[in-house]
Amino acid sequence: MADIKVEHLSKEFGIGPDKVVALEDVNLEASGHVFVSIVGPSGCGKSTFLNVLTGIESPTHGTVSITNDGR
């Protein structure tokens, strides 16, 4: 069983006037045997969130913690 904790997650691309804020202050906590869906319109940050969650992208701010108790 895994525990996932996301705290104050933000992800920005670019700098200055070209900066795009893909995620801003996202919080999530899920543990145990749960099913979680991430839904929203195109361009709202779903893929970016999953990329940060899996380590493909690094967060600009905030933390992602995934723990596993060995089961």
N, C-alpha and C positions, 0 to 999 in steps of 0.2 A: 504494500500500500504506500503510495506516495503522497506527500504533502507539498502543495504549491502555495507560495506566498509572494505576492507582488505588492510593493509599497512605493507609492508616489513615483511611478514610472513615467518618464518622459523620453521622447525620441525626436530629435530635430535633425534635419538634413540641410546642409548649406550654411552660409553665414550672411550677415547683413541683410540687405533688402531682398536677397534671394532665398532666405531661410524659410523652410517649410516645417511646421510643427505637425508631425504625424501622430504623436501620442502626447497627452498632457495630463499629468497627475492621475494615472490609472492605478487602482487598488483592486486586488483580488485575493481571496483566500479559499482554497479548496483542499479537502482532505478526505481520505477514505475512498470508498467505491462510489464515485459520483460521475455523472455525465454532464459535461459543460459544453454549451454551444456559444459560438461568437458570431453574432449576426449584425448586419448593418449595410448601408449602401456602399457602392463602389467608391473607393478612395478614402474611406473613413479610418483606416489603420489596422484592419484585421490581420492582414499578412505581416505587416510590420510588427504587430504585437507577438504573433507566433514566431517570427524570426528572432526577436529579442528573447522570448521565452526559451527557445531551443539553443541559443548561443550563436546563431548565425550573425546577428547584429548585436552591437553593444548598446546599452541604454545611455542616453545623454545624462539623465538624472534618475535617481531611485535605485531600487534593488529588486532582484529576482532570486528567490531561494526555492530550490527543489530538493527535498529530502526523501529518502526511501528507508523503511525500517527493515528491509531485507527479505520480505516475503515475495 
